[in-house]
Amino acid sequence: MDRNILSKMKRAGCHTLIYGVESGSDHVLKKMGKGYASDQAQEVIKLTYEAGICVNINIIVGFPGETDDDFNETLKFIVKNKKYINEVTNVSGCTLFPLADMGKNRQKYEISWEEHTDPMLFKDSNGIGRNERNNRVEVMIEEISSLGLSRAIINKPAMNPNVKAVA
C-alpha cells in the first residue's frame, strides 16, 4: 500500500479499510508469521488516513509467546497511532482451533492443551491461559475506550459446553 494506490482507492469510492494489525509487537508479529513489522503497519495506517480513507484495525491478545512487554507494546502502538485510527473493529483473545495450524503444531507454538478438553484452556510457554487472555482483552478495551476510539467487537470466547473443561 502506497500513496498512489490509496489515492486511487479513495477516488474509486473506497471509504474504509480494516487492517489485521493484530499486534504492535514485532516479536509477536514474527511469531504470527505476519511478514511485516509494526513500523510498516504504522506507515500504512498513516498513509491510509492521509488518503481520506477510514482506518479500522483488528487486534489479537494472548498469542502464544506474548509477554507482558509485548502486550504493552501493542497498547503503546494504539496510543501512538490513535490520530489515524477510526475504530478498533475487533479485539480478540487468541483462540485455539484444533484443526488450524496452531492446533496441529502445538509444539511449534509452544502451547499445551489436553485433547478432548476445551481448546480455550490451552496455555503457552509463559503460562498464559484463558483467564489471562480475557484479562488482556479487558485491559485493551479499557485503553481503547479511554482514548475515545470506537470499538465494535470484543471476543472473549466462552467455554464449549460440549467438551470437558478439564481432563
Chimera marker file (.cmm) of the C-alpha trace (Angstrom):
<marker_set name="trace">
<marker id="1" x="0.000" y="0.000" z="0.000" r="1" g="1" b="0" radius="0.5"/>
<marker id="2" x="1.396" y="3.348" z="-1.010" r="1" g="1" b="0" radius="0.5"/>
<marker id="3" x="0.024" y="6.863" z="-1.525" r="1" g="1" b="0" radius="0.5"/>
<marker id="4" x="-0.725" y="6.229" z="-5.197" r="1" g="1" b="0" radius="0.5"/>
<marker id="5" x="-2.724" y="3.040" z="-4.615" r="1" g="1" b="0" radius="0.5"/>
<marker id="6" x="-4.603" y="4.523" z="-1.657" r="1" g="1" b="0" radius="0.5"/>
<marker id="7" x="-5.412" y="7.660" z="-3.646" r="1" g="1" b="0" radius="0.5"/>
<marker id="8" x="-6.814" y="5.540" z="-6.486" r="1" g="1" b="0" radius="0.5"/>
<marker id="9" x="-8.831" y="3.512" z="-4.000" r="1" g="1" b="0" radius="0.5"/>
<marker id="10" x="-10.294" y="6.687" z="-2.487" r="1" g="1" b="0" radius="0.5"/>
<marker id="11" x="-11.210" y="8.060" z="-5.928" r="1" g="1" b="0" radius="0.5"/>
<marker id="12" x="-12.855" y="4.708" z="-6.746" r="1" g="1" b="0" radius="0.5"/>
<marker id="13" x="-15.100" y="5.054" z="-3.691" r="1" g="1" b="0" radius="0.5"/>
<marker id="14" x="-13.240" y="3.135" z="-1.002" r="1" g="1" b="0" radius="0.5"/>
<marker id="15" x="-14.168" y="4.723" z="2.317" r="1" g="1" b="0" radius="0.5"/>
<marker id="16" x="-12.911" y="2.236" z="4.920" r="1" g="1" b="0" radius="0.5"/>
<marker id="17" x="-10.122" y="-0.312" z="5.207" r="1" g="1" b="0" radius="0.5"/>
<marker id="18" x="-9.850" y="-2.814" z="8.034" r="1" g="1" b="0" radius="0.5"/>
<marker id="19" x="-6.302" y="-3.940" z="8.732" r="1" g="1" b="0" radius="0.5"/>
<marker id="20" x="-5.436" y="-7.123" z="10.609" r="1" g="1" b="0" radius="0.5"/>
<marker id="21" x="-2.661" y="-5.402" z="12.541" r="1" g="1" b="0" radius="0.5"/>
<marker id="22" x="-3.120" y="-7.964" z="15.358" r="1" g="1" b="0" radius="0.5"/>
<marker id="23" x="-0.189" y="-6.699" z="17.477" r="1" g="1" b="0" radius="0.5"/>
<marker id="24" x="2.102" y="-3.719" z="17.949" r="1" g="1" b="0" radius="0.5"/>
<marker id="25" x="4.943" y="-6.018" z="18.987" r="1" g="1" b="0" radius="0.5"/>
<marker id="26" x="7.461" y="-7.069" z="16.346" r="1" g="1" b="0" radius="0.5"/>
<marker id="27" x="8.179" y="-10.184" z="18.417" r="1" g="1" b="0" radius="0.5"/>
<marker id="28" x="4.525" y="-11.288" z="18.267" r="1" g="1" b="0" radius="0.5"/>
<marker id="29" x="4.100" y="-10.285" z="14.616" r="1" g="1" b="0" radius="0.5"/>
<marker id="30" x="7.052" y="-12.527" z="13.760" r="1" g="1" b="0" radius="0.5"/>
<marker id="31" x="5.568" y="-15.436" z="15.766" r="1" g="1" b="0" radius="0.5"/>
<marker id="32" x="2.295" y="-14.924" z="13.879" r="1" g="1" b="0" radius="0.5"/>
<marker id="33" x="4.139" y="-15.035" z="10.557" r="1" g="1" b="0" radius="0.5"/>
<marker id="34" x="2.636" y="-11.694" z="9.558" r="1" g="1" b="0" radius="0.5"/>
<marker id="35" x="5.510" y="-10.710" z="7.251" r="1" g="1" b="0" radius="0.5"/>
<marker id="36" x="5.672" y="-7.083" z="8.370" r="1" g="1" b="0" radius="0.5"/>
<marker id="37" x="6.932" y="-5.070" z="11.325" r="1" g="1" b="0" radius="0.5"/>
<marker id="38" x="4.970" y="-2.662" z="13.487" r="1" g="1" b="0" radius="0.5"/>
<marker id="39" x="6.631" y="0.389" z="11.894" r="1" g="1" b="0" radius="0.5"/>
<marker id="40" x="5.388" y="-0.784" z="8.489" r="1" g="1" b="0" radius="0.5"/>
<marker id="41" x="1.861" y="-1.188" z="9.857" r="1" g="1" b="0" radius="0.5"/>
<marker id="42" x="2.111" y="2.283" z="11.348" r="1" g="1" b="0" radius="0.5"/>
<marker id="43" x="3.148" y="3.757" z="7.991" r="1" g="1" b="0" radius="0.5"/>
<marker id="44" x="0.282" y="2.085" z="6.112" r="1" g="1" b="0" radius="0.5"/>
<marker id="45" x="-2.218" y="3.264" z="8.726" r="1" g="1" b="0" radius="0.5"/>
<marker id="46" x="-0.946" y="6.828" z="8.438" r="1" g="1" b="0" radius="0.5"/>
<marker id="47" x="-0.963" y="6.778" z="4.613" r="1" g="1" b="0" radius="0.5"/>
<marker id="48" x="-4.498" y="5.369" z="4.583" r="1" g="1" b="0" radius="0.5"/>
<marker id="49" x="-5.706" y="8.104" z="6.930" r="1" g="1" b="0" radius="0.5"/>
<marker id="50" x="-3.951" y="10.791" z="4.863" r="1" g="1" b="0" radius="0.5"/>
<marker id="51" x="-5.680" y="9.450" z="1.735" r="1" g="1" b="0" radius="0.5"/>
<marker id="52" x="-9.024" y="10.179" z="3.401" r="1" g="1" b="0" radius="0.5"/>
<marker id="53" x="-9.916" y="6.540" z="3.977" r="1" g="1" b="0" radius="0.5"/>
<marker id="54" x="-11.217" y="5.478" z="7.395" r="1" g="1" b="0" radius="0.5"/>
<marker id="55" x="-8.817" y="3.166" z="9.204" r="1" g="1" b="0" radius="0.5"/>
<marker id="56" x="-10.102" y="0.276" z="11.270" r="1" g="1" b="0" radius="0.5"/>
<marker id="57" x="-7.820" y="-2.303" z="12.880" r="1" g="1" b="0" radius="0.5"/>
<marker id="58" x="-8.142" y="-5.737" z="14.449" r="1" g="1" b="0" radius="0.5"/>
<marker id="59" x="-6.112" y="-6.786" z="17.498" r="1" g="1" b="0" radius="0.5"/>
<marker id="60" x="-5.384" y="-10.243" z="18.945" r="1" g="1" b="0" radius="0.5"/>
<marker id="61" x="-4.093" y="-10.509" z="22.506" r="1" g="1" b="0" radius="0.5"/>
<marker id="62" x="-2.559" y="-13.520" z="24.196" r="1" g="1" b="0" radius="0.5"/>
<marker id="63" x="-0.962" y="-15.062" z="21.112" r="1" g="1" b="0" radius="0.5"/>
<marker id="64" x="1.372" y="-17.862" z="22.261" r="1" g="1" b="0" radius="0.5"/>
<marker id="65" x="4.641" y="-16.364" z="23.472" r="1" g="1" b="0" radius="0.5"/>
<marker id="66" x="3.207" y="-12.876" z="24.029" r="1" g="1" b="0" radius="0.5"/>
<marker id="67" x="4.880" y="-11.386" z="27.104" r="1" g="1" b="0" radius="0.5"/>
<marker id="68" x="3.669" y="-8.513" z="29.264" r="1" g="1" b="0" radius="0.5"/>
<marker id="69" x="6.152" y="-6.298" z="27.388" r="1" g="1" b="0" radius="0.5"/>
<marker id="70" x="4.710" y="-7.421" z="24.036" r="1" g="1" b="0" radius="0.5"/>
<marker id="71" x="1.185" y="-6.687" z="25.234" r="1" g="1" b="0" radius="0.5"/>
<marker id="72" x="2.292" y="-3.240" z="26.431" r="1" g="1" b="0" radius="0.5"/>
<marker id="73" x="3.898" y="-2.582" z="23.030" r="1" g="1" b="0" radius="0.5"/>
<marker id="74" x="0.504" y="-3.188" z="21.434" r="1" g="1" b="0" radius="0.5"/>
<marker id="75" x="-1.126" y="-0.759" z="23.857" r="1" g="1" b="0" radius="0.5"/>
<marker id="76" x="1.567" y="1.829" z="23.032" r="1" g="1" b="0" radius="0.5"/>
<marker id="77" x="1.099" y="1.205" z="19.303" r="1" g="1" b="0" radius="0.5"/>
<marker id="78" x="-2.590" y="2.074" z="19.568" r="1" g="1" b="0" radius="0.5"/>
<marker id="79" x="-1.879" y="5.172" z="21.670" r="1" g="1" b="0" radius="0.5"/>
<marker id="80" x="0.816" y="6.316" z="19.228" r="1" g="1" b="0" radius="0.5"/>
<marker id="81" x="-1.472" y="5.838" z="16.216" r="1" g="1" b="0" radius="0.5"/>
<marker id="82" x="-4.743" y="6.997" z="17.782" r="1" g="1" b="0" radius="0.5"/>
<marker id="83" x="-4.877" y="10.019" z="15.478" r="1" g="1" b="0" radius="0.5"/>
<marker id="84" x="-5.017" y="7.760" z="12.421" r="1" g="1" b="0" radius="0.5"/>
<marker id="85" x="-7.351" y="5.028" z="13.720" r="1" g="1" b="0" radius="0.5"/>
<marker id="86" x="-11.101" y="5.462" z="13.404" r="1" g="1" b="0" radius="0.5"/>
<marker id="87" x="-12.104" y="2.184" z="15.016" r="1" g="1" b="0" radius="0.5"/>
<marker id="88" x="-10.643" y="-0.882" z="16.631" r="1" g="1" b="0" radius="0.5"/>
<marker id="89" x="-13.069" y="-3.197" z="14.908" r="1" g="1" b="0" radius="0.5"/>
<marker id="90" x="-12.169" y="-6.351" z="16.762" r="1" g="1" b="0" radius="0.5"/>
<marker id="91" x="-10.286" y="-7.192" z="19.950" r="1" g="1" b="0" radius="0.5"/>
<marker id="92" x="-9.899" y="-10.934" z="20.377" r="1" g="1" b="0" radius="0.5"/>
<marker id="93" x="-8.287" y="-13.180" z="22.899" r="1" g="1" b="0" radius="0.5"/>
<marker id="94" x="-6.234" y="-15.697" z="20.940" r="1" g="1" b="0" radius="0.5"/>
<marker id="95" x="-8.273" y="-18.798" z="20.238" r="1" g="1" b="0" radius="0.5"/>
<marker id="96" x="-7.053" y="-22.324" z="19.613" r="1" g="1" b="0" radius="0.5"/>
<marker id="97" x="-8.771" y="-24.133" z="16.777" r="1" g="1" b="0" radius="0.5"/>
<marker id="98" x="-7.560" y="-27.751" z="16.972" r="1" g="1" b="0" radius="0.5"/>
<marker id="99" x="-7.527" y="-28.260" z="13.184" r="1" g="1" b="0" radius="0.5"/>
<marker id="100" x="-5.816" y="-24.940" z="12.381" r="1" g="1" b="0" radius="0.5"/>
<marker id="101" x="-2.012" y="-24.586" z="12.199" r="1" g="1" b="0" radius="0.5"/>
<marker id="102" x="-1.692" y="-23.616" z="15.863" r="1" g="1" b="0" radius="0.5"/>
<marker id="103" x="-3.729" y="-26.635" z="16.953" r="1" g="1" b="0" radius="0.5"/>
<marker id="104" x="-1.916" y="-29.070" z="14.671" r="1" g="1" b="0" radius="0.5"/>
<marker id="105" x="1.539" y="-27.712" z="15.521" r="1" g="1" b="0" radius="0.5"/>
<marker id="106" x="1.279" y="-27.119" z="19.238" r="1" g="1" b="0" radius="0.5"/>
<marker id="107" x="4.979" y="-27.832" z="19.742" r="1" g="1" b="0" radius="0.5"/>
<marker id="108" x="5.961" y="-25.128" z="17.224" r="1" g="1" b="0" radius="0.5"/>
<marker id="109" x="3.796" y="-22.583" z="19.078" r="1" g="1" b="0" radius="0.5"/>
<marker id="110" x="4.908" y="-23.920" z="22.472" r="1" g="1" b="0" radius="0.5"/>
<marker id="111" x="1.400" y="-24.448" z="23.748" r="1" g="1" b="0" radius="0.5"/>
<marker id="112" x="-0.075" y="-27.141" z="25.900" r="1" g="1" b="0" radius="0.5"/>
<marker id="113" x="-3.592" y="-28.396" z="25.523" r="1" g="1" b="0" radius="0.5"/>
<marker id="114" x="-5.056" y="-31.691" z="26.536" r="1" g="1" b="0" radius="0.5"/>
<marker id="115" x="-7.042" y="-33.210" z="23.678" r="1" g="1" b="0" radius="0.5"/>
<marker id="116" x="-10.738" y="-33.744" z="24.305" r="1" g="1" b="0" radius="0.5"/>
<marker id="117" x="-10.845" y="-30.783" z="26.700" r="1" g="1" b="0" radius="0.5"/>
<marker id="118" x="-11.991" y="-27.311" z="25.783" r="1" g="1" b="0" radius="0.5"/>
<marker id="119" x="-9.447" y="-25.664" z="23.443" r="1" g="1" b="0" radius="0.5"/>
<marker id="120" x="-9.943" y="-22.386" z="25.283" r="1" g="1" b="0" radius="0.5"/>
<marker id="121" x="-7.939" y="-23.942" z="28.119" r="1" g="1" b="0" radius="0.5"/>
<marker id="122" x="-4.663" y="-24.003" z="26.174" r="1" g="1" b="0" radius="0.5"/>
<marker id="123" x="-1.621" y="-22.408" z="27.805" r="1" g="1" b="0" radius="0.5"/>
<marker id="124" x="1.509" y="-21.021" z="26.207" r="1" g="1" b="0" radius="0.5"/>
<marker id="125" x="5.138" y="-21.333" z="27.275" r="1" g="1" b="0" radius="0.5"/>
<marker id="126" x="4.709" y="-18.267" z="29.514" r="1" g="1" b="0" radius="0.5"/>
<marker id="127" x="1.848" y="-19.975" z="31.362" r="1" g="1" b="0" radius="0.5"/>
<marker id="128" x="-0.726" y="-17.609" z="29.836" r="1" g="1" b="0" radius="0.5"/>
<marker id="129" x="-4.131" y="-19.260" z="29.839" r="1" g="1" b="0" radius="0.5"/>
<marker id="130" x="-7.741" y="-18.360" z="29.183" r="1" g="1" b="0" radius="0.5"/>
<marker id="131" x="-8.213" y="-16.098" z="32.214" r="1" g="1" b="0" radius="0.5"/>
<marker id="132" x="-5.112" y="-14.022" z="31.439" r="1" g="1" b="0" radius="0.5"/>
<marker id="133" x="-6.076" y="-13.734" z="27.759" r="1" g="1" b="0" radius="0.5"/>
<marker id="134" x="-9.516" y="-12.495" z="28.804" r="1" g="1" b="0" radius="0.5"/>
<marker id="135" x="-7.929" y="-10.076" z="31.296" r="1" g="1" b="0" radius="0.5"/>
<marker id="136" x="-5.767" y="-8.690" z="28.480" r="1" g="1" b="0" radius="0.5"/>
<marker id="137" x="-8.873" y="-8.213" z="26.337" r="1" g="1" b="0" radius="0.5"/>
<marker id="138" x="-10.418" y="-6.194" z="29.181" r="1" g="1" b="0" radius="0.5"/>
<marker id="139" x="-7.292" y="-4.047" z="29.630" r="1" g="1" b="0" radius="0.5"/>
<marker id="140" x="-7.161" y="-3.427" z="25.874" r="1" g="1" b="0" radius="0.5"/>
<marker id="141" x="-10.826" y="-2.415" z="25.790" r="1" g="1" b="0" radius="0.5"/>
<marker id="142" x="-10.310" y="-0.034" z="28.727" r="1" g="1" b="0" radius="0.5"/>
<marker id="143" x="-7.357" y="1.591" z="26.936" r="1" g="1" b="0" radius="0.5"/>
<marker id="144" x="-9.262" y="1.900" z="23.659" r="1" g="1" b="0" radius="0.5"/>
<marker id="145" x="-12.222" y="3.427" z="25.489" r="1" g="1" b="0" radius="0.5"/>
<marker id="146" x="-10.004" y="5.875" z="27.382" r="1" g="1" b="0" radius="0.5"/>
<marker id="147" x="-8.603" y="7.056" z="24.031" r="1" g="1" b="0" radius="0.5"/>
<marker id="148" x="-12.118" y="7.706" z="22.754" r="1" g="1" b="0" radius="0.5"/>
<marker id="149" x="-11.753" y="5.162" z="19.964" r="1" g="1" b="0" radius="0.5"/>
<marker id="150" x="-14.779" y="3.314" z="18.720" r="1" g="1" b="0" radius="0.5"/>
<marker id="151" x="-14.813" y="-0.457" z="19.029" r="1" g="1" b="0" radius="0.5"/>
<marker id="152" x="-17.237" y="-2.892" z="17.527" r="1" g="1" b="0" radius="0.5"/>
<marker id="153" x="-16.496" y="-6.484" z="18.502" r="1" g="1" b="0" radius="0.5"/>
<marker id="154" x="-14.992" y="-7.908" z="21.666" r="1" g="1" b="0" radius="0.5"/>
<marker id="155" x="-14.138" y="-11.602" z="21.587" r="1" g="1" b="0" radius="0.5"/>
<marker id="156" x="-13.724" y="-13.470" z="24.826" r="1" g="1" b="0" radius="0.5"/>
<marker id="157" x="-14.785" y="-16.933" z="23.671" r="1" g="1" b="0" radius="0.5"/>
<marker id="158" x="-16.955" y="-18.865" z="26.053" r="1" g="1" b="0" radius="0.5"/>
<marker id="159" x="-16.131" y="-22.373" z="27.072" r="1" g="1" b="0" radius="0.5"/>
<marker id="160" x="-17.554" y="-25.048" z="24.817" r="1" g="1" b="0" radius="0.5"/>
<marker id="161" x="-20.351" y="-26.788" z="26.753" r="1" g="1" b="0" radius="0.5"/>
<marker id="162" x="-19.919" y="-29.916" z="24.602" r="1" g="1" b="0" radius="0.5"/>
<marker id="163" x="-16.413" y="-30.783" z="25.843" r="1" g="1" b="0" radius="0.5"/>
<marker id="164" x="-14.876" y="-31.350" z="29.224" r="1" g="1" b="0" radius="0.5"/>
<marker id="165" x="-13.473" y="-28.267" z="30.943" r="1" g="1" b="0" radius="0.5"/>
<marker id="166" x="-10.640" y="-30.334" z="32.393" r="1" g="1" b="0" radius="0.5"/>
<marker id="167" x="-9.428" y="-33.872" z="31.981" r="1" g="1" b="0" radius="0.5"/>
<link id1="1" id2="2" r="1" g="1" b="0" radius="0.2"/>
<link id1="2" id2="3" r="1" g="1" b="0" radius="0.2"/>
<link id1="3" id2="4" r="1" g="1" b="0" radius="0.2"/>
<link id1="4" id2="5" r="1" g="1" b="0" radius="0.2"/>
<link id1="5" id2="6" r="1" g="1" b="0" radius="0.2"/>
<link id1="6" id2="7" r="1" g="1" b="0" radius="0.2"/>
<link id1="7" id2="8" r="1" g="1" b="0" radius="0.2"/>
<link id1="8" id2="9" r="1" g="1" b="0" radius="0.2"/>
<link id1="9" id2="10" r="1" g="1" b="0" radius="0.2"/>
<link id1="10" id2="11" r="1" g="1" b="0" radius="0.2"/>
<link id1="11" id2="12" r="1" g="1" b="0" radius="0.2"/>
<link id1="12" id2="13" r="1" g="1" b="0" radius="0.2"/>
<link id1="13" id2="14" r="1" g="1" b="0" radius="0.2"/>
<link id1="14" id2="15" r="1" g="1" b="0" radius="0.2"/>
<link id1="15" id2="16" r="1" g="1" b="0" radius="0.2"/>
<link id1="16" id2="17" r="1" g="1" b="0" radius="0.2"/>
<link id1="17" id2="18" r="1" g="1" b="0" radius="0.2"/>
<link id1="18" id2="19" r="1" g="1" b="0" radius="0.2"/>
<link id1="19" id2="20" r="1" g="1" b="0" radius="0.2"/>
<link id1="20" id2="21" r="1" g="1" b="0" radius="0.2"/>
<link id1="21" id2="22" r="1" g="1" b="0" radius="0.2"/>
<link id1="22" id2="23" r="1" g="1" b="0" radius="0.2"/>
<link id1="23" id2="24" r="1" g="1" b="0" radius="0.2"/>
<link id1="24" id2="25" r="1" g="1" b="0" radius="0.2"/>
<link id1="25" id2="26" r="1" g="1" b="0" radius="0.2"/>
<link id1="26" id2="27" r="1" g="1" b="0" radius="0.2"/>
<link id1="27" id2="28" r="1" g="1" b="0" radius="0.2"/>
<link id1="28" id2="29" r="1" g="1" b="0" radius="0.2"/>
<link id1="29" id2="30" r="1" g="1" b="0" radius="0.2"/>
<link id1="30" id2="31" r="1" g="1" b="0" radius="0.2"/>
<link id1="31" id2="32" r="1" g="1" b="0" radius="0.2"/>
<link id1="32" id2="33" r="1" g="1" b="0" radius="0.2"/>
<link id1="33" id2="34" r="1" g="1" b="0" radius="0.2"/>
<link id1="34" id2="35" r="1" g="1" b="0" radius="0.2"/>
<link id1="35" id2="36" r="1" g="1" b="0" radius="0.2"/>
<link id1="36" id2="37" r="1" g="1" b="0" radius="0.2"/>
<link id1="37" id2="38" r="1" g="1" b="0" radius="0.2"/>
<link id1="38" id2="39" r="1" g="1" b="0" radius="0.2"/>
<link id1="39" id2="40" r="1" g="1" b="0" radius="0.2"/>
<link id1="40" id2="41" r="1" g="1" b="0" radius="0.2"/>
<link id1="41" id2="42" r="1" g="1" b="0" radius="0.2"/>
<link id1="42" id2="43" r="1" g="1" b="0" radius="0.2"/>
<link id1="43" id2="44" r="1" g="1" b="0" radius="0.2"/>
<link id1="44" id2="45" r="1" g="1" b="0" radius="0.2"/>
<link id1="45" id2="46" r="1" g="1" b="0" radius="0.2"/>
<link id1="46" id2="47" r="1" g="1" b="0" radius="0.2"/>
<link id1="47" id2="48" r="1" g="1" b="0" radius="0.2"/>
<link id1="48" id2="49" r="1" g="1" b="0" radius="0.2"/>
<link id1="49" id2="50" r="1" g="1" b="0" radius="0.2"/>
<link id1="50" id2="51" r="1" g="1" b="0" radius="0.2"/>
<link id1="51" id2="52" r="1" g="1" b="0" radius="0.2"/>
<link id1="52" id2="53" r="1" g="1" b="0" radius="0.2"/>
<link id1="53" id2="54" r="1" g="1" b="0" radius="0.2"/>
<link id1="54" id2="55" r="1" g="1" b="0" radius="0.2"/>
<link id1="55" id2="56" r="1" g="1" b="0" radius="0.2"/>
<link id1="56" id2="57" r="1" g="1" b="0" radius="0.2"/>
<link id1="57" id2="58" r="1" g="1" b="0" radius="0.2"/>
<link id1="58" id2="59" r="1" g="1" b="0" radius="0.2"/>
<link id1="59" id2="60" r="1" g="1" b="0" radius="0.2"/>
<link id1="60" id2="61" r="1" g="1" b="0" radius="0.2"/>
<link id1="61" id2="62" r="1" g="1" b="0" radius="0.2"/>
<link id1="62" id2="63" r="1" g="1" b="0" radius="0.2"/>
<link id1="63" id2="64" r="1" g="1" b="0" radius="0.2"/>
<link id1="64" id2="65" r="1" g="1" b="0" radius="0.2"/>
<link id1="65" id2="66" r="1" g="1" b="0" radius="0.2"/>
<link id1="66" id2="67" r="1" g="1" b="0" radius="0.2"/>
<link id1="67" id2="68" r="1" g="1" b="0" radius="0.2"/>
<link id1="68" id2="69" r="1" g="1" b="0" radius="0.2"/>
<link id1="69" id2="70" r="1" g="1" b="0" radius="0.2"/>
<link id1="70" id2="71" r="1" g="1" b="0" radius="0.2"/>
<link id1="71" id2="72" r="1" g="1" b="0" radius="0.2"/>
<link id1="72" id2="73" r="1" g="1" b="0" radius="0.2"/>
<link id1="73" id2="74" r="1" g="1" b="0" radius="0.2"/>
<link id1="74" id2="75" r="1" g="1" b="0" radius="0.2"/>
<link id1="75" id2="76" r="1" g="1" b="0" radius="0.2"/>
<link id1="76" id2="77" r="1" g="1" b="0" radius="0.2"/>
<link id1="77" id2="78" r="1" g="1" b="0" radius="0.2"/>
<link id1="78" id2="79" r="1" g="1" b="0" radius="0.2"/>
<link id1="79" id2="80" r="1" g="1" b="0" radius="0.2"/>
<link id1="80" id2="81" r="1" g="1" b="0" radius="0.2"/>
<link id1="81" id2="82" r="1" g="1" b="0" radius="0.2"/>
<link id1="82" id2="83" r="1" g="1" b="0" radius="0.2"/>
<link id1="83" id2="84" r="1" g="1" b="0" radius="0.2"/>
<link id1="84" id2="85" r="1" g="1" b="0" radius="0.2"/>
<link id1="85" id2="86" r="1" g="1" b="0" radius="0.2"/>
<link id1="86" id2="87" r="1" g="1" b="0" radius="0.2"/>
<link id1="87" id2="88" r="1" g="1" b="0" radius="0.2"/>
<link id1="88" id2="89" r="1" g="1" b="0" radius="0.2"/>
<link id1="89" id2="90" r="1" g="1" b="0" radius="0.2"/>
<link id1="90" id2="91" r="1" g="1" b="0" radius="0.2"/>
<link id1="91" id2="92" r="1" g="1" b="0" radius="0.2"/>
<link id1="92" id2="93" r="1" g="1" b="0" radius="0.2"/>
<link id1="93" id2="94" r="1" g="1" b="0" radius="0.2"/>
<link id1="94" id2="95" r="1" g="1" b="0" radius="0.2"/>
<link id1="95" id2="96" r="1" g="1" b="0" radius="0.2"/>
<link id1="96" id2="97" r="1" g="1" b="0" radius="0.2"/>
<link id1="97" id2="98" r="1" g="1" b="0" radius="0.2"/>
<link id1="98" id2="99" r="1" g="1" b="0" radius="0.2"/>
<link id1="99" id2="100" r="1" g="1" b="0" radius="0.2"/>
<link id1="100" id2="101" r="1" g="1" b="0" radius="0.2"/>
<link id1="101" id2="102" r="1" g="1" b="0" radius="0.2"/>
<link id1="102" id2="103" r="1" g="1" b="0" radius="0.2"/>
<link id1="103" id2="104" r="1" g="1" b="0" radius="0.2"/>
<link id1="104" id2="105" r="1" g="1" b="0" radius="0.2"/>
<link id1="105" id2="106" r="1" g="1" b="0" radius="0.2"/>
<link id1="106" id2="107" r="1" g="1" b="0" radius="0.2"/>
<link id1="107" id2="108" r="1" g="1" b="0" radius="0.2"/>
<link id1="108" id2="109" r="1" g="1" b="0" radius="0.2"/>
<link id1="109" id2="110" r="1" g="1" b="0" radius="0.2"/>
<link id1="110" id2="111" r="1" g="1" b="0" radius="0.2"/>
<link id1="111" id2="112" r="1" g="1" b="0" radius="0.2"/>
<link id1="112" id2="113" r="1" g="1" b="0" radius="0.2"/>
<link id1="113" id2="114" r="1" g="1" b="0" radius="0.2"/>
<link id1="114" id2="115" r="1" g="1" b="0" radius="0.2"/>
<link id1="115" id2="116" r="1" g="1" b="0" radius="0.2"/>
<link id1="116" id2="117" r="1" g="1" b="0" radius="0.2"/>
<link id1="117" id2="118" r="1" g="1" b="0" radius="0.2"/>
<link id1="118" id2="119" r="1" g="1" b="0" radius="0.2"/>
<link id1="119" id2="120" r="1" g="1" b="0" radius="0.2"/>
<link id1="120" id2="121" r="1" g="1" b="0" radius="0.2"/>
<link id1="121" id2="122" r="1" g="1" b="0" radius="0.2"/>
<link id1="122" id2="123" r="1" g="1" b="0" radius="0.2"/>
<link id1="123" id2="124" r="1" g="1" b="0" radius="0.2"/>
<link id1="124" id2="125" r="1" g="1" b="0" radius="0.2"/>
<link id1="125" id2="126" r="1" g="1" b="0" radius="0.2"/>
<link id1="126" id2="127" r="1" g="1" b="0" radius="0.2"/>
<link id1="127" id2="128" r="1" g="1" b="0" radius="0.2"/>
<link id1="128" id2="129" r="1" g="1" b="0" radius="0.2"/>
<link id1="129" id2="130" r="1" g="1" b="0" radius="0.2"/>
<link id1="130" id2="131" r="1" g="1" b="0" radius="0.2"/>
<link id1="131" id2="132" r="1" g="1" b="0" radius="0.2"/>
<link id1="132" id2="133" r="1" g="1" b="0" radius="0.2"/>
<link id1="133" id2="134" r="1" g="1" b="0" radius="0.2"/>
<link id1="134" id2="135" r="1" g="1" b="0" radius="0.2"/>
<link id1="135" id2="136" r="1" g="1" b="0" radius="0.2"/>
<link id1="136" id2="137" r="1" g="1" b="0" radius="0.2"/>
<link id1="137" id2="138" r="1" g="1" b="0" radius="0.2"/>
<link id1="138" id2="139" r="1" g="1" b="0" radius="0.2"/>
<link id1="139" id2="140" r="1" g="1" b="0" radius="0.2"/>
<link id1="140" id2="141" r="1" g="1" b="0" radius="0.2"/>
<link id1="141" id2="142" r="1" g="1" b="0" radius="0.2"/>
<link id1="142" id2="143" r="1" g="1" b="0" radius="0.2"/>
<link id1="143" id2="144" r="1" g="1" b="0" radius="0.2"/>
<link id1="144" id2="145" r="1" g="1" b="0" radius="0.2"/>
<link id1="145" id2="146" r="1" g="1" b="0" radius="0.2"/>
<link id1="146" id2="147" r="1" g="1" b="0" radius="0.2"/>
<link id1="147" id2="148" r="1" g="1" b="0" radius="0.2"/>
<link id1="148" id2="149" r="1" g="1" b="0" radius="0.2"/>
<link id1="149" id2="150" r="1" g="1" b="0" radius="0.2"/>
<link id1="150" id2="151" r="1" g="1" b="0" radius="0.2"/>
<link id1="151" id2="152" r="1" g="1" b="0" radius="0.2"/>
<link id1="152" id2="153" r="1" g="1" b="0" radius="0.2"/>
<link id1="153" id2="154" r="1" g="1" b="0" radius="0.2"/>
<link id1="154" id2="155" r="1" g="1" b="0" radius="0.2"/>
<link id1="155" id2="156" r="1" g="1" b="0" radius="0.2"/>
<link id1="156" id2="157" r="1" g="1" b="0" radius="0.2"/>
<link id1="157" id2="158" r="1" g="1" b="0" radius="0.2"/>
<link id1="158" id2="159" r="1" g="1" b="0" radius="0.2"/>
<link id1="159" id2="160" r="1" g="1" b="0" radius="0.2"/>
<link id1="160" id2="161" r="1" g="1" b="0" radius="0.2"/>
<link id1="161" id2="162" r="1" g="1" b="0" radius="0.2"/>
<link id1="162" id2="163" r="1" g="1" b="0" radius="0.2"/>
<link id1="163" id2="164" r="1" g="1" b="0" radius="0.2"/>
<link id1="164" id2="165" r="1" g="1" b="0" radius="0.2"/>
<link id1="165" id2="166" r="1" g="1" b="0" radius="0.2"/>
<link id1="166" id2="167" r="1" g="1" b="0" radius="0.2"/>
</marker_set>
